[in-house]
Amino acid sequence: MIILGINAYHANASAAIVVDGRLVAAVEEERLNRVKYAAGLPVQAIRFCLDRAGAKISEVDHIAVPRDPTARLGTKLRFAMRMPRFALERLGVMRRFAGVRDDLASALGVAPQEIRAQIHRVEHHTAHMASAYFVSPFERAAVLSADGLGDFASAMWALGEGPRMRTLGEVTFPHSLGMYYTALTQYLGFWKFGDEYKVMGLAAYGEPEFLEEFRRIVRSDKRNAFRLGLKYFTHQSQGAEMTWRDAASTPVLGRLFSPYLEKRLGPARRAEEPLTKRHHILAASMQAALEEVLVAQWNSLAATTGEKNLCLAGGVAFNCLANGKIFAKSPFERVYVQPAAGDAGLSVGAAFAINHQVLGRPREFAMEHAYWGPDFSPSAVRSAVERANLDSNDLHVSSSVDAEPLVQRTARHIADGKIVGWFQGAVEWGPRALGNRSILADPRRAEMKEILNRRIKHREIFRPFAPSIAEEAAGEYFEQSHPSPFMTFAFPVRAEKRSVIPAPTHVDGTARLQTVSRSANPLYWQLLRAVGELTGVPVVLNTSFNDNEPIVCRPEEALECFRRTRMDVLVLGNYILERKSSELEREAPAGGIAKGAA
Ligand SMILES: [Fe+2]
C-alpha cells in the first residue's frame, strides 16, 4: 500500500511517501530546487520520495492533497460575493487542484492514465492534526492545530484515540492567531515570508507593557476559541492576499494590519529603521497576548479531554517560547510537535489521514527522528570533493573511514573555538538543522554569536542561536528535562549554567534546545559526548548549514557554502577540510571561554 502525500500550490511545498503504514521519505521542495519556502508542485520532492520507496508513480495507490475546496463552502461563497478578486484567486487554486493528476503526469513525463492512484482531498487542519498525532508516540492525545489560514479555518482541536481523531472544535476565518502574529511582525518592520521567528526572538528584550492594548487585538473566547479585534486588521475586508507564481518563487504576503492599528500603537516601523525599546515592548506584548490565548486553549483542551498527552501542529506550534512557557504550567505531561509542524508537514499529515481515517489501517509508526530527506553515498561525497576545485594552498583535506577519529577530531575543533560545518546522513525534515546539516560551534564562548554572524550567518544580532545537548544531560542544564528532539521548545537554562553556555542562552535566560538521543542520531550524539569529555560540557551551538538560502542539501552546496563563507572546518561525510589560514587566532580574544566552564 503506497500513499503519496503532496503539499502543492501552497507555501512550503513538500512531498512524503508512506508504504504499508510507515513513513519512508519526506522532503521540502526548497531543499531540492533551492528556492526558500518554494510553492507550486513539488516535482523534485515527489521524484525523490518515489525513488526512495523504489516505486513508480503508476504503482502509487493513493495520492493525498491537504486542501479541500468543499470544506466550509458556504463561508467561502459568502466571502467571495463580497470580494470578487479573492474569489477569482480561489477559483484559480481550485482549478489547479482539479488538474493535479494531469500536472503530475506532465511533470513526471507519464500519461495521465498511468496514474491510477485515487486522489483524496484532506481538509487543511485535519491534515495538520494528522501530521502530529498519527506520527506521535501516543496511543491517545489531545490535538491542537493553529496557523494563519487553511481551507478558511485557522485552528482546530481534536481527541486522538488509536487510529481515529475526533474533531472537537475549530476557529474559522477571519479569526486567526497566525494572521495576528504575521500582521504584527509586518508592523514591526519584518516583511519577508517566515519572518515571525525574528519577532519571537525580539520579544525577549522587552516587558509586555502594552498587554492591555494587545488584549483588544487578540483575546480568548469561550469554547476554547479566540477572537481578533478585526478593526486592527485588513484581511477580513481585503482578503488574505498571498501570492506566488510557481515553485521557483518565494511567496509574498500582502499587508495585514490596518491604519487603525497604527492609530492605536503608533506608526509602523519601516524595515530600515533601527529597533528601539518601544519595538522590544511591542514584540513582548504581542508574544504575551498570544501566550495568554494559548494557555487558555491548552487548559481548556486538557479539561475537556482529560488527556495528559498533547500534539501540536500548524505554524503557531513553532512558537517554541510559548510552548516552553506554557508546558511548564500546563496539565499536560508530554507534548509532541512534529519537526515540520508548519505547512510542509501537511504532506505527511494528509498521507497518514488517508492511511488511518480512510483506509482504517492500524497505527504502526512513530516519528522519532527528523532524517527523512536525501542522503549521499561516500562515493558521491568523494566525487563532490574532487570536483570542487579546492584551493590546496589554503586547505588541508583528510578523510577517515572510521567514525571514532572523525568524531574526536571534530570535537577537538569545536573545543578549540573553530566554526565547523557538519554534513552527515539524511537531510532533516522541517525548518531546523538537527545535526545532519548544521554549523557547530563552542557554546562556552560568549563572543561566538557575534563571530558566527559576522563570518557566516549575517543574521540580526538580536536573534538567538540554539544549543544541541545530549539527551541525558538536559536536566542538568535546563529547568525542564522534557524531550525537545526537534527544537520546538525554549526552556530556561538553569541559573548556574547560564554563564557556562552563554552563546546559545538568550537574553531572557531561555534556549531553544535540541535534545539528542543515541537512538535518533548516533553519530551526532557521539559528537556531543566527545565534546563533553573534552570540555566538561556536552553541548554544542547548532545553527543551520546555510547563508541566506535554504539549508544545504547536496555535498556540492555544502562545499560552496564553505567556500563562500569563513567557516574554519568542514566535516563532509568522511572528509575533514580544514582551512590553514584559520581566522580564529586573529579575532577570538584570549581567555574567551566563560568562567565556570571546564
Ligand atoms: Fe497551515
Boltz pocket constraint, residues with backbone or C-beta under 6 A from the ligand:
constraints:
  - pocket:
      binder: B
      contacts: [[A, 124], [A, 128], [A, 147], [A, 148], [A, 149], [A, 150], [A, 314], [A, 315], [A, 342], [A, 343]]
      max_distance: 6.0
